[in-house]
Amino acid sequence: MTEPLIRIQDIHKSFAKVEVLSGISMDVAKGEVVCVIGPSGSGKSTLLRCVNALVPIDKGSIVVDGQEVHDPKLDKLALRRKVGMVFQQYNLFPHKTALENVMMAPVHVLKQDKKEVEARARGLIKKVRLEGKESSYPGELSGGQQQRVAIARSLAMQPEVMLFDEVTAALDPETVKEVLLAIRELAEEGMTCMIVTHEMGFAREIAGHVYFTDRGVIVEHGPPKEFFSGAKDPRTRQFLSQIL
Amino acid sequence: MDFSPLWDWFRWLNGATGIKLTIFYDSFDRWRFFYGFLTSVRLQATCLALSVVVGVVGAWLQGARSRILRGALQGYIQFFRNTPPLVQLYFFYFALGYVLSVEGDGGLRQTLVSSFAWAVICLSLYAGAFNIEIFRAGIEAVPKETVEAAEALGYSRLGAYVYIVLPLAFRISLPALNNNLVNLVKTTTISYAIAVPEMLYVANQIWSDEVNVPEMMNVLLIAYVSLVGVVVLVMNKWERALRVPGYVS
């Protein structure tokens, strides 16, 4: 078996005295799509933030593509080139147009040629179906459109893996669809994805593996079919019964 | 262009009404007033630019890791915010200026830093201290999620500051910055006290020679209203140019 792209081993993280992650382990293979579900406050978002070193961990190990994240000498830029992240609140740069948002990081951070980046950025905007919105500012776009710009912005860095942190939680049901479609297309192209979501239907459909977290630990995990129809743990069953 | 009919009219006005605007028809007064006006503009422009630089750099250093650096910065801000600018100017010119002087011909001490330079240093630091606080407020108003997004894209702290935080903080800070810069333009008149030959200083020379205090007072007021007007106009234009559709700062 080949080495997984992401290997998370027994990580712990506390904020002040509250332990948010209490020993989480999981492997994500290249091209795999995993969904993490669970109640609010169960540590899902923190888990994602640990993977690209936005949040340092207290104990354990995260290896992304051979690089130990929990290493004081970590080259954060090298890591973040490989790991793209999309946030719940989009977090676009409001003073830049959609196209500029997508172009900024490759030009400023990777010092790539502006013309090449622009061609790639236009392609990405087209890919997320926002052709014609290149010169719109985030404030002029709907939530779903902004979120798709955010996806394109992350992709412009040509990452190996994408992290999605409840990316549809702030959207209305109609715009949720267009964002999920963009993610589905990515997954189908073979992008490795870690998706934190409350969209159970989406998770069932897209995930190769589903993890259920509660109070900082993984309660149960498995392929979606078995997970959603035959959950064994009572906590999982209780959670699913409230949602489905 | 020949202005002599205009100058002649002011001369006639003096004869007819006693309103004595020598700065128009007396070529010597005209020249020294113009020179004073230019000195004022030069002083104001230099201080405006430097105080903004001090504000931007200072606000960045407020987030520095070193506690000593942050402490020193805080000391500077408190010192300049909590003492009168005229006292600061005297301190620089008479205390520091004395230390930085050498024995010249006939026992006279020669200063190494001109009074104009002292005024620039002092007023830039004075207004800069306020600008730091103004920018800090703007920076704190930038959502930390936006900064996090920049970090996730690989930006360093400096990169995120230059490309994302500062442009946003600037927009938020502009109204307060406006006020402080207008204040700075007006405060440059205190450099009169250390004999910088700016507008107020030469006006004083003129009214001492010509005994036309009321006239020169009016001239001064009108000149300052116009100068501040230009600053306000430029700042408003800038504010409008920076406005982003759909973004309420």
Interface residues (C-beta under 8 A of the other chain):
Chain A: N52 L54 K76 L77 R80 R81 V83 G84 M85 F87 Q89 N91 L92 F93 P94 H95 M104 A105 H108 V109 L110 S136 Y137 P138 G139 E140 L141 A150 R153 S154 M157
Chain B: P143 E145 T146 E148 A149 A150 E151 A152 L153 G154 Y155 S156 G159 Y163 I164 P167 L168 R171 V244 P245 G246 Y247 V248
